[in-house]
């Protein structure tokens, strides 16, 4: 049998879907992943897949040991599952795999790829033919064959989440503009379905995320519900420009995951066959909570409060640069001109997120205990920091040096490692010693941004111990400069108000807030709100709908997100946000210590400019009322206040900036 077009075209394949999930709600628009060419060679499909020695615990709690697919048996002798349905209609049957030949109904051969080209160590295997090309495997689900992959997801030296993928080419055709969705049956691990188009030039493909299922399950994805990964240029989805249908399984950076997945009966729906949205909500009047406090309950008399209001108000964070997992300095993505732009726009403070331990040249050896002295690339580290000290001084702006780890190096494991804790402290001691003699009182040291990038895996007690070690290390060389401390769970307000302040009386306490999250993160590809769009701020019955689908809710949207949309009439107000923040301010007043907000903002992906300005106005009014200094996240990108070198129209008024 001769297979047609078994080698896939290389222009749009092998897509590396690699977003770094950020607790700061980072937009990562500058983190363009490397393209990975499809792998059809011996390193990937070297023969019959066997049984991995370490079957993985899946997200469903099931231990999965992939079976040996190489033994050819009649489907009737396999365990019966299903039956699954055969798609019928006026759409296009892409592949039901019943011919068993590894080519789709369009004649193109299936391909696989992995992350080895990006220094990952993931492996994907399938049954193969005599020429070592992927072919389907036997099943007994009402059909004879389905496409099966067995994979091990291992990040190796890759900086982002490991991945493997497989797919098939699809001929671009104007007539395909009638297509409105895709259905297929699957059994196995969680994955993404990618609908690739020629319009996407930077590998930021349109996709949908599909949950794991250990029984045969039908996936139905409307093209209107697809979202892009989020790191590239946003482009409209055009079905007429589809060039490939592919699938991808992604792991994480903390463990090796082994699993398998069957795909069967892939069908592209005609638009007339796609399910329509139905009314599922009510339009309700807004519920505005009452905010109660007395002047005494929010008054902080400490001189440090005055210092915070003077130097830490009206700030901006530089984002998508030195805090990234691979963010060690290579060149000045931001520099003196950016400081000048901010100063001339009325901003007073710059927060510089930087992963300090990337500049420790023997970090791993120090943590392992084989080296007893931590060494640094001072030429690079202080080229960066000294430059920003000089530029902020020149333009009369304060500077916050923010130790910011997006690679989640400080986590539930390293939090228990005394050498790792000592490494962080030594990083800060080294930086603090460098600036100990500085006469500037407007340089601040932020101990560690959002310790641990998960929800509560590092405990408050563990972080307190580590933070105290950092404080002690800094104070051994510098007793003058003010420190910034935020708590676990992404600088949580609820965690902060449970703690006793440190004995050091030169610490400003920090919270982050992105409430209401449904509004601020609609369209965020790294969140559960990736498909959400059009939520107004504040909530307005005149702008609401009885159809949650009008706001991007899909069949696969998580229940908590659906509930957040339905309950937005209770949360979409300035007063709701203020009621969250007031607890932190009352705690600060009780303990006579300053509290600041040094992250807030709203994505500009799916909301209107009017709503974003309303949100910024609300945040500024809250901070003015409660006397809380603020720093916006961020400067440019998807949380921008500056575009094309100028402040976005209306932002100056919303944030109360004066030049």
Buried (B, 14 or more C-beta within 10 A) or exposed (E): EEBEBBEBEEEBBBBBBBBBBBBBBBBBBBBBBBBBEBBBEEEBBEEEBEEBEEBBEBEEEEEBBBBEBEEEEEBEEBEEBBEBEBBEEEBBBBBBBBBBBBBBBBEBBBBBBBBBBBEBBBBBBBBBBEEEBBBBBBBBBBBBBBBBBBBBBBBEEBBBBBBBBBBBBBEBEEEBEBBBBBBBBBBBBBBBBBBBBBBBEBBBBBBBBBBBBEEBBBBBBBBBBBBBBBBBEBBEBBBBBBBBBBBBBBBBBEEBBBBBBBBBBBBBBBBEBBEEBEEBBEEBEBBBEEBEBEEEEBEBEBEBBEBBBBBBBBBBBBBBBBBBBBBBBEEBBBEBEBBBBBBEBBBBBBBBBBBBBBBBBBBEBBBEEEBEEBBBBEEBBBEBBEBBBEBBBEBEBBBBBBBBBBBBBBBBEBBEBEEBBBBBBBBBBBBBBBBBEBEBEBBBBBBBBBBBBBEEBBBBEBBBBBBBBBBEBBBEBBEBBBBBBBBBBBBBBEBBBEBEBBEBEBBBBBBBBBBBBBBBBBBBBBBBBBBBBBBBBBBEEEEBBEBBBBBBBBEBBEEEBBEBBBBBBBBBBBBBBBBBBBBBBBBBBEBBBBBBBBBBBBBBBBBBEEBBBBBBBBBBBBBEBBBBBBBBBBBBBBBBBBEEEEBBEBBBEBBBBEE
